Amino acid sequence: MNPLRLDDRDIAILAILSREGRISKTDLAARVNLSPTPCWERMKRLEQAGLIRGYRADIDLTGLGPHVSVFVTVELDSHRTESFQIFERTVARMDEITGCWGIGGGYDYLMQVVAPDIAAFQSLMDGLLESRAGVRRYFSYIVTKPVKDLPPAMALLAV
């Protein structure tokens, strides 16, 4: 499979959409110096290539009510392929876990959890420990203040 070749306009489209997903096609086209039809065709090509996975709203959770965000490092009991697969399938079913990444270093995974409160978070973790997910231990890091949460700068990633 040939990788999709991106030019400066493709990168610009991705950069704008990553921060302004609701921008009109006309405004996007003007910002990348294209007419609307070629801009739309490029967007469709980027979507079909899987580079654009979707469009979302950035919700301010504080406006919805109290909540807690927690980052959790996880170490598994076993490092067999099957153990990783079981853990990943278990995590995929838990809505409170909003992000999970396999990481190198001293831990196996980094998870992001959003729960109504600390008690709900602890209940989730107790359930994860009681499941057959294979968690040996975990460490929790409560978010006390969001400082920065942006999509990556596309221009820095383009080669």
Number of C-alpha atoms within 10 A of each C-alpha: 3 4 6 11 7 13 10 11 16 18 18 18 19 20 17 17 16 19 14 15 16 13 12 11 15 14 13 22 19 13 14 16 12 15 15 16 12 11 21 16 11 16 19 13 15 18 13 11 12 11 12 15 10 9 11 10 8 9 8 8 12 9 7 8 8 10 15 18 23 20 18 19 21 21 18 18 13 12 11 9 8 10 16 19 12 14 18 16 11 15 18 14 9 12 11 17 20 14 14 17 12 13 12 9 6 9 15 17 20 20 17 17 22 20 20 13 12 15 11 15 21 13 12 17 17 11 12 17 15 11 12 12 20 20 19 11 12 16 12 17 11 12 12 9 7 7 6 6 6 7 9 11 14 15 12 8 8 11 7
